[in-house]
Amino acid sequence: MAKSSSLNVRVVEGRALPAKDVSGSSDPYCLVKVDDEVVARTATVWRSLGPFWGEEYTVHLPLDFHQLAFYVLDEDTVGCVAGETGMCGLQTQAWCLCLPGIDSWINLSRVDPDAEVQGEICLSVQMLEDGRGRCLRCHVLQARDLAPRDISGTSDPFARVFWGSQSLETSTIKKTRFPHWDEVLELREMPGAPSPLRVELWDWDMVGKNDFLGMVEFSPKTLQQKPPNGWFRLLPFPRAEEDSGRNLGALRVKVRLIEDRVLPSQCYQPLVELLMESVLGPAEEDTASPLALLEELTLGDCRQDLATKLVKLFLGRGLAGPFLDYLTRREVARTMDPNTLFRSNSLASKSMEQFMKLVGMPYLHEVLKPMISRVFEEKKYMELDPCKMDLGRTRRISFKGAPSEEQLRETSLGLLTGYLGPIVDAIVGSVGRCPPAMRLAFKQLHRRVKERFPEPEHQDVKYLAISGFLFLRFFAPAILTPKLFDLRDQHADPQTSRSLLLLAKAVQSIGNLGQQLGQGKELWMAPLHPFLLQSVSRVRDFLDRLVDVDGDEEAGVPARALFPPSAIVREGYLLKRKEEPAGLATRFAFKKRYVWLSGETLSFSKSPEWQTRHSIPVSHIRAVERVDEGAFQLPHVMQVVTQDGAGALHTTYLQCKNVNELNQWLSALRKASAPNPDKLAACHPGAFRSARWTCCLQAERSAAGCSRTHSAVTLGDWSDPLDPDAEAQTVYRQLLLGRDQLRLKLLEDSNMDTALEADTGACPEVLARQRAAAARLLEVLADLDRAHEEFQQQERGKAALGPLGP
């Protein structure tokens, strides 16, 4: 049984941040750390004390992680950190009190160096007695992953052991975060009450005071009953109440923690079959199927997560088309007013939205990226709203005097249509590039809406249904916030952001087929109306051609995967270093190479067009890990450890341009190599240079790794491979939340039948089918409950045998 833990994190916005720049503003960004390791970095929002990021991350983690922390920092114009604004941390125990998640403002606090500890220490403690009384023997073996306190990216750690009024110290080991002491310290018990044992780690400094690295403490009862033996997580000093210093502002975050124990595939088969039967059954049973009951039980934020999992589950079975068609039938059947069709956040709307992201992101990038990049690069000033026009800004740019409001409007209109024209051209000319699965889904949607609203006055509804998804929920949001759709690495500056907003509004109006032009408060958009109305007929023609596609409605995407193994899942320029650079200086050892990653190979070449490529089979990868900055005096370096046919290990070092790119490559490589056997449990986060490892200072190249590997830590995104078991587990978890409502469906009280019939208009046959569906779902839930309990008993039995060691 696989165990997994995932964090859904959304860094929403900040407020009242302190000014760090001489201009009285700041350039804030946010780091997301899990157990002191950066897993995500938001883009910088320039010149703002109330930044909006809106960035969302899914982080897959091992179940035993301890802390999630957010750091808000200021960045200057050359990309260096100018100062920390503050941090807020959330311990894993917090979720026990506020499930299913957190959605709130959290005050930022000062970063306390004594609280910024990380790593573990390995100890073996014995309590002995002789003629002179009791003696405590503390064997301090080693530590790992300590915080770097020196400018070199390492520390000079030593341990200090306290027992009662006595204390002893180990030797100091220079320039390492992975010290090996292997020293035994003996302390005699002094008269008085039993004392706890405290072991502190410190970084020795020649000048100034030593820096704290962490501590562990054991009570007298623990020392007596079960003396410590093994690895222990380092903790900060107990913190006093927060100081009442100046206000550092607040950060709004949304966090959901999902812990799962995923069962073997056969356990989920009955549940999956029930869901599949729902979409393949007769249309008249749509309102009484197990899937219909699941939709009724799912509300709020859970609906989007469920929609994503269901889309992936049906994609894996090659049934995405029937699934979306099933939801469409239900949605149009209960819609009386065509103007409200798909306007709510129903399961149908969410599922189509997630389906487009899963299947259509490469298509979106191909259509929009060239023009989005042009807008960012040209940075033209455009404005149509008289209330927002800055006539003096144009004078500062042109040095020809301030133009009139009319002149600025005409200039802005020309610039906007100059961008909109190529955007509309790219969209209406993209029929052949749209994924077949999307075209088939839109064809089904077109037909169902046309059947439901055949009247002449509703002839545009079939177009609006498709454009509402494609334009209003796909193209327009991507234009508005390109960073959130991976179209750009950074958020737009305020001027570019305003230009993107105007373009998104125009694309949204085109997607509405011009029906809302001239309505509402934005009458200043009127100069654009002629261009928008000219585009509407082109969009109708585009939609007609888009749904004119042949193919089996049940076809679409290959089972089990969104992409074939040979498809490129990530590519770009990186700096590559060979394992032994023949004596080259560090800055010359890394060579710029273009890198491709597919499910089969990791390939390198001098440029994308270069004919000669060197490849590493993905099946040979045994570990993908970060590298300490001190190893090469360079940031954002990772290592790919591979094993050849003879069993020898080889390491390739790759440097990324920033921490986000590093995390994305780490995640992609770990996902691609996930099925590989014989993964390494430990590796060296340093490099073997000058006849020793830079991390643990061991002199043998073949020395065992000093740090645990992190193969389970990955970032979720639209290109993730399908995982039917994990997706079915999510459905099971959602059904558990609605178990009591399912049981109500089984009540045999005729008075309840009468009340339900009066409220819903359902006939007795439908109510009977709903009860039957509820009974089948409850039976499947009971079987899955038993399977989970059996596996948990097995885990408890293994745990009773004791730990396997570090």
NORWOBEL-V146379 format. One record per backbone hydrogen bond with DSSP energy under -0.5 kcal/mol. NH is the residue of the N-H (numbers start at 0). CO is the residue of the C=O. If there is no record, write none. Layout:
NH/CO
NH/CO
//
This chain:
1/261
3/259
4/60
5/257
6/58
7/5
7/255
8/6
8/56
9/253
10/54
11/9
11/251
12/251
13/50
14/249
16/48
19/24
20/24
23/20
27/44
27/47
28/72
30/70
31/39
32/30
32/68
33/36
34/66
36/33
38/31
39/31
41/29
44/27
45/43
47/25
52/11
52/50
53/10
53/11
54/10
56/8
57/715
58/6
58/56
59/57
59/713
60/4
64/61
67/89
68/32
69/87
70/30
71/85
72/28
72/70
73/82
74/26
75/79
78/75
81/73
82/73
84/71
85/71
86/108
87/69
89/67
91/65
93/90
94/91
95/92
96/92
96/93
97/93
98/94
100/97
101/254
103/252
105/250
107/248
108/86
111/109
112/110
114/111
115/111
115/112
116/114
117/212
119/143
120/231
121/141
122/120
122/229
123/138
124/227
125/136
127/125
127/134
129/132
132/129
134/127
135/186
136/125
136/134
137/135
137/184
138/123
138/136
139/137
139/182
140/121
140/138
141/121
142/178
143/119
145/176
146/117
148/146
148/153
149/153
152/149
156/172
156/175
157/201
159/199
160/167
161/197
162/165
163/195
165/162
167/160
169/158
172/156
173/171
175/154
176/694
177/694
180/140
180/178
181/139
181/140
182/139
184/137
184/182
186/135
188/133
196/217
197/161
198/215
199/159
199/197
200/213
201/157
202/210
203/155
203/201
210/202
212/200
213/200
214/234
215/198
217/196
222/218
223/219
224/220
225/221
229/122
231/120
233/118
234/214
236/113
247/107
249/14
250/105
251/12
252/103
252/250
253/9
254/101
255/7
257/5
257/255
258/256
259/3
259/257
261/1
261/259
266/263
267/263
267/264
268/264
271/267
272/268
273/269
274/270
275/271
276/272
277/273
278/274
279/275
280/276
284/281
285/282
287/284
288/285
292/288
293/289
294/290
295/291
296/292
297/293
297/294
298/296
301/298
302/299
303/300
304/300
305/301
306/302
307/303
308/304
309/305
310/306
311/307
312/308
313/309
314/310
315/311
316/312
317/314
318/313
322/318
323/319
324/320
325/321
326/322
327/323
328/324
329/325
330/326
331/327
332/328
333/329
334/331
335/333
337/335
339/336
340/337
342/339
345/343
349/345
350/346
351/347
352/348
353/349
354/350
355/351
356/352
357/353
358/354
359/355
360/356
363/359
364/360
365/361
366/362
367/363
368/364
371/367
372/368
373/369
374/370
375/371
376/372
377/373
378/374
381/379
385/383
387/384
388/384
388/385
390/388
392/389
393/389
394/390
395/391
396/392
397/393
398/394
407/403
408/404
409/405
410/406
411/407
412/408
413/409
414/410
415/411
416/412
417/413
418/414
418/415
419/415
420/416
421/417
422/418
423/419
424/420
425/421
426/422
427/423
428/424
429/426
432/429
433/429
433/430
437/434
438/434
439/435
440/436
441/437
442/438
443/439
444/440
445/441
446/442
447/443
448/444
449/445
450/446
451/447
452/448
457/454
458/455
460/457
462/459
463/459
464/460
465/461
466/462
467/463
468/464
468/465
469/465
470/466
471/466
472/468
474/469
475/470
477/473
478/474
479/475
480/476
481/478
483/480
484/481
485/482
486/481
487/481
496/492
497/493
498/494
499/495
500/496
501/497
502/498
503/499
504/500
505/501
506/502
507/503
508/504
509/505
510/506
511/507
512/509
513/508
514/511
516/513
518/515
522/520
524/521
525/522
526/523
527/524
528/524
528/525
531/527
532/528
533/529
534/530
535/531
536/532
537/533
538/534
539/535
540/536
541/537
542/538
543/539
544/540
545/541
546/542
547/544
548/546
554/551
560/557
566/563
568/596
569/596
571/594
573/592
574/654
575/573
575/590
576/652
577/588
580/578
583/580
587/584
588/584
588/585
589/585
590/575
592/573
593/604
594/571
595/602
596/569
597/600
598/564
598/566
599/564
601/615
602/595
602/600
603/613
604/593
609/606
613/603
615/601
617/599
618/599
619/616
620/617
621/640
622/640
624/638
626/636
627/684
630/627
631/627
631/628
632/628
633/628
636/626
637/653
638/624
639/651
640/622
640/638
641/639
641/649
642/619
643/647
646/643
649/641
651/639
652/576
653/637
654/574
655/635
661/657
662/658
663/659
664/660
665/661
666/662
667/663
668/664
669/665
670/666
671/667
672/668
673/670
675/672
679/621
682/706
684/682
688/686
688/691
691/688
692/697
693/686
696/692
700/698
702/699
706/682
708/680
712/709
713/59
713/711
715/57
719/716
721/559
726/722
727/723
728/724
729/725
730/726
731/727
732/728
733/729
734/730
735/731
736/732
737/733
737/734
738/735
741/737
742/738
743/739
744/740
744/741
745/742
746/743
751/748
752/748
753/749
754/750
755/751
756/752
757/753
758/754
759/755
760/756
761/755
766/762
767/763
768/764
769/765
770/766
771/767
772/768
773/769
774/770
775/771
776/772
777/773
778/774
779/775
780/776
781/777
782/778
783/779
784/780
785/781
786/782
787/783
788/784
789/785
790/786
791/787
792/788
793/789
794/790
795/791
796/792
797/793
798/794
799/795
800/796
800/797
801/798
//
